[in-house]
Each structure stands twice: as C-alpha cells, then as structure tokens.
Amino acid sequence: MITETPIKVVPVITEQDVILARQDCRALAQRLGFSAVDQARITTAVSELARNIVVYGVRGNVTLVELLDGDRKGVQISFDDEGPGIADVDTAMQQGYTSGKGLGAGLPGSQRLMDEFTLETAPGQGVHIRVRKWR
C-alpha cells in the first residue's frame, strides 16, 4: 500500500513560480536520496509541465507529495491548471507537436523522464497531470 505525505503546494502563475516549483522538487528529491541524474530528470519534467501552466493554463498549482511503498520511496508531483484543456491529447502527446512556439517536447518528454505519467483533461476543464518517480 502506498502512503502519500503531502509536502507543499506551489501556486503557479509566472515564470518565477516555475523556478520555485523546480527548486522545491529538487530539494525533496535530494532529501529522499535520489541520484543526481534522477534529480535532473525530475526537475526537467517539473520545469516543462509547470511552464505549460504559465503558457497555456492561465494559473494553477504544482503539488509535491512524498511516497512510501514498503522500503521504496518516491515523489509524486501533480500539475493542475485552470486553462482551456487539451482538445486532442493523442496529438499533444506526439514528440515535436506544439500548439505554441515551443519545441514540442514538454508532455512526451516529461512522460519519458518519469516512471508514471497520467493526464486528465477535457475542453474547458483544465489539465490535470500526475507524475511519479521511484528511487
């Protein structure tokens, strides 16, 4: 059974908030003993997904949770925004697709960097993403 311990909620509206979310996630990953490589993976995914809140989602939250499953530790980061949602998730998850000026690596790249990735959205309902990384 997985035990979830909420750590922090970071409101995200500006680029500065993205930086704060990255810093908080890196600090949690360090405290839980993740390797430097996994810390970089986590913070890269957080940066991409939190930046999507700023660019597409108007405003939202990044929620950090510590996970414990027996002897296994992990982090869970949720990204919830109040934006228009994603009309075509399959297209949005394709490498290289972008609806803006980005490189199109945010969603699929973040999925590859993390162990678990779930995305829920509907037009007009915002985007809700949960990622997990296990140590």
Secondary structure as UniProt FT lines:
FT   STRAND          3..12
FT   HELIX           15..31
FT   TURN            32..33
FT   HELIX           36..56
FT   STRAND          60..69
FT   TURN            70..71
FT   STRAND          72..81
FT   HELIX           89..92
FT   TURN            95..96
FT   HELIX           106..113
FT   STRAND          116..121
FT   TURN            123..124
FT   STRAND          127..134
//
